[in-house]
Amino acid sequence: SSRRRHTRLQGDWSSDVCSSDLVIEVLSVVAYKQPIDRTAVETILGQDVASSLRQLVKRRLIARVESDDAAGDGKFITTSRFLELFRLESVDELPVAEDQAL
């Protein structure tokens, strides 16, 4: 749900899959707040994330889905590959940090 708190995703996978801390942060935000558009991710993280989103789409960890809003540029969701990497059945199994909220 969009009200869930998020925690930064961690694991040994990160060096192979994500090239920077920002990419990991972007993936974390998308995972916990999906579906979410680029502008919302940038508002949460306070910086441009277009390049990070492109990297994550290229690595098939997130996918862009069309927005119902005619002016929207699409929203991002996690993929089945993301779930496989984290050994999750669904995003509902993501850990939730008590002390972090975005």
C-alpha positions in Angstrom: 0.0 0.0 0.0 1.1 3.6 -0.6 1.0 4.2 3.2 3.7 1.6 4.0 6.9 2.8 5.3 10.0 1.7 3.4 13.5 0.6 4.2 16.5 0.7 1.9 16.8 -2.6 0.1 20.0 -4.4 0.9 21.8 -7.5 -0.1 24.7 -9.1 -1.9 22.9 -8.6 -5.2 23.4 -4.9 -5.1 26.9 -4.7 -6.7 25.8 -6.9 -9.6 22.5 -5.3 -10.2 22.7 -1.7 -9.1 25.6 0.5 -9.9 25.2 3.2 -7.3 23.6 4.1 -4.0 21.1 6.3 -5.8 20.0 3.4 -8.0 19.4 1.3 -4.9 17.4 4.2 -3.3 15.3 4.6 -6.4 14.6 0.9 -6.5 13.6 1.0 -2.8 11.2 3.9 -3.4 9.6 2.2 -6.4 9.3 -1.1 -4.5 7.5 0.4 -1.6 5.5 3.1 -3.3 4.5 1.5 -6.6 3.0 2.4 -8.9 4.9 5.7 -8.8 5.9 8.2 -11.4 9.3 9.8 -11.9 8.3 13.1 -10.4 7.1 11.5 -7.2 10.4 9.5 -6.8 12.4 12.8 -7.4 10.3 14.6 -4.8 11.0 11.8 -2.2 14.7 11.6 -3.0 15.3 15.3 -3.7 17.2 14.8 -6.9 17.0 13.8 -10.6 16.4 10.0 -11.0 15.8 9.7 -14.7 19.1 7.9 -15.3 18.6 5.5 -12.4 15.1 4.6 -13.6 16.5 3.9 -17.1 19.2 1.6 -15.5 16.6 -0.3 -13.5 14.3 -0.7 -16.5 17.3 -2.0 -18.6 18.1 -4.5 -15.8 14.5 -5.5 -15.8 14.0 -4.8 -12.1 11.3 -2.2 -12.8 8.9 -1.7 -15.6 7.1 1.4 -16.9 3.4 1.2 -17.2 1.2 3.7 -19.0 -0.6 6.2 -16.8 -4.4 6.8 -17.0 -3.6 10.5 -16.8 -3.3 11.9 -20.3 -0.5 14.3 -19.1 1.3 11.6 -17.2 4.5 10.0 -18.4 3.8 6.6 -17.0 4.4 5.0 -13.6 7.0 2.4 -12.5 6.4 -0.9 -10.8 8.7 -3.8 -9.8 9.0 -6.9 -12.0 8.9 -10.6 -11.5 12.8 -10.5 -11.8 12.9 -8.1 -8.8 10.8 -10.6 -6.8 13.0 -13.5 -7.8 16.2 -11.6 -6.7 14.7 -10.9 -3.3 13.1 -14.4 -3.1 9.7 -12.8 -2.5 6.3 -14.1 -3.6 5.0 -10.5 -3.6 6.0 -7.0 -2.6 3.8 -7.5 0.5 6.7 -9.5 1.9 9.1 -6.6 1.8 10.5 -5.7 5.2 9.1 -2.5 6.8 11.4 -0.3 9.0 9.7 1.2 12.0 12.0 4.2 12.1 12.0 5.2 8.4 9.2 6.8 6.5 9.2 8.3 3.0 
